[in-house]
Amino acid sequence: MSCPICGKDTEAKYRPFCSKRCADIDLGRWLTGSYVIPGDAVEDEESPRPGDGPGRPENLH
């Protein structure tokens, strides 16, 4: 199996990558949004934030 970043043979310790460097490059791509799962765009809905809910004083009726 070859590393998806550089094409070298993989190392068991870093599988599916060949090294920590390539594993870190892949992680960085996920964290910066370089990888995108295809699909329809979804508009951000007004969803409750953590801590919002019926127990908060301003939400009691």
C-alpha positions as CSV (number, residue, x, y, z in Angstrom):
1,M,0.0,0.0,0.0
2,S,1.3,3.5,-0.7
3,C,1.0,6.7,1.2
4,P,-1.9,8.9,-0.1
5,I,0.1,12.0,0.5
6,C,3.5,11.2,-1.1
7,G,3.2,7.8,-2.6
8,K,5.9,6.1,-0.6
9,D,5.4,2.7,1.0
10,T,3.4,2.9,4.2
11,E,4.7,2.3,7.7
12,A,2.6,0.2,10.1
13,K,3.0,2.8,12.8
14,Y,1.5,5.6,10.7
15,R,-0.8,3.5,8.4
16,P,-2.2,4.5,5.9
17,F,0.7,7.1,5.8
18,C,4.4,6.6,5.5
19,S,5.4,9.0,8.3
20,K,4.1,11.3,11.0
21,R,4.9,14.2,8.6
22,C,2.4,12.9,6.0
23,A,-0.2,12.1,8.7
24,D,0.1,15.7,9.9
25,I,-0.2,17.1,6.4
26,D,-3.4,15.1,6.0
27,L,-4.8,16.3,9.3
28,G,-4.0,19.9,8.4
29,R,-5.9,19.5,5.2
30,W,-9.0,18.3,7.1
31,L,-8.7,21.1,9.6
32,T,-8.3,23.9,7.0
33,G,-11.2,22.6,4.9
34,S,-9.1,21.4,2.0
35,Y,-11.1,18.2,1.9
36,V,-14.8,18.5,1.2
37,I,-17.4,15.8,1.1
38,P,-19.6,16.4,-2.0
39,G,-23.2,17.3,-1.4
40,D,-25.8,20.0,-1.6
41,A,-25.1,23.2,0.3
42,V,-27.1,23.6,3.4
43,E,-27.9,27.0,4.8
44,D,-27.2,27.4,8.5
45,E,-30.5,27.2,10.4
46,E,-31.3,29.0,13.6
47,S,-30.4,26.2,15.9
48,P,-30.2,26.4,19.6
49,R,-26.8,27.0,21.1
50,P,-25.4,25.0,23.9
51,G,-26.9,26.4,27.1
52,D,-30.1,27.7,25.4
53,G,-33.1,25.8,26.4
54,P,-36.2,25.8,28.5
55,G,-34.3,25.9,31.7
56,R,-32.8,29.4,31.1
57,P,-34.7,32.2,32.8
58,E,-35.2,34.3,29.7
59,N,-36.9,31.2,28.0
60,L,-39.4,30.6,30.8
61,H,-42.9,31.7,30.1
